[in-house]
Amino acid sequence: MPEMLRKVGLRVICHSDEYADDMTPDPIWLERCGTKDWIVITGDKAIETDPLNLQAVVEHKAKVILLDENNSRAIEWAASIIVSRRRIVDIAHNNEGPFFVSLRKDSKSLVSKMRRP
């Protein structure tokens, strides 16, 4: 997914770019993201519900986009992020953290309802 996002000009920093393994506790990397004013994009809904993770988000004013559905292919999420990127950037630049935003794959908000002539 990162390469797909980079192809449209998004700057993407992956967890693996910053940390040697996946064992880094969530509060540690959430602190780094909040401190650097990076937008977090994750499918881990425990970021919002786990007390330690939530505390890290609040304390470090993290801006978190939660991918709303599980078991989805990376290409589907990349497409949703690409199509929604202007809205995501607008929210992130015009609002201080901490916040959570859910991103969905469906296109109900992108495609208008059918109208008959």
TAPETA-V546129 format. One line per field, one symbol per residue. ss: DSSP state (~ for helix, > for strand, _ for the rest). phi: phi as a letter, one per 40 degrees, with the letter a starting at -180 (. if undefined). burial: # if it has 16 or more other C-alpha atoms within 10 Angstrom, else .. A space follows every 10 residues. Layout:
ss->???
phi->???
burial->???
This chain:
ss->_~~~~~~___ ____~~~~__ _____~~~~~ ~~~~~~__>> >>___~~~~_ ~~~~~~~~~_ __>>>>>___ ___~~~~~~~ ~~~~~~~~~~ ~~~~____>> >>>_______ _______
phi->.dccccccgc cbbcdccbbc acccdddccc ccccccgccc baccccdcbc dccccccccb fcbbbcccbc fbcdcccdcc ccccdccccc cccbbcccab bcbbccbdcc bcccbbc
burial->....#..... .......... .....##.## #.##..#### #.#...##.. ..######## ########.. ......##.# ##.....#.. .#....#### ..##...... .......
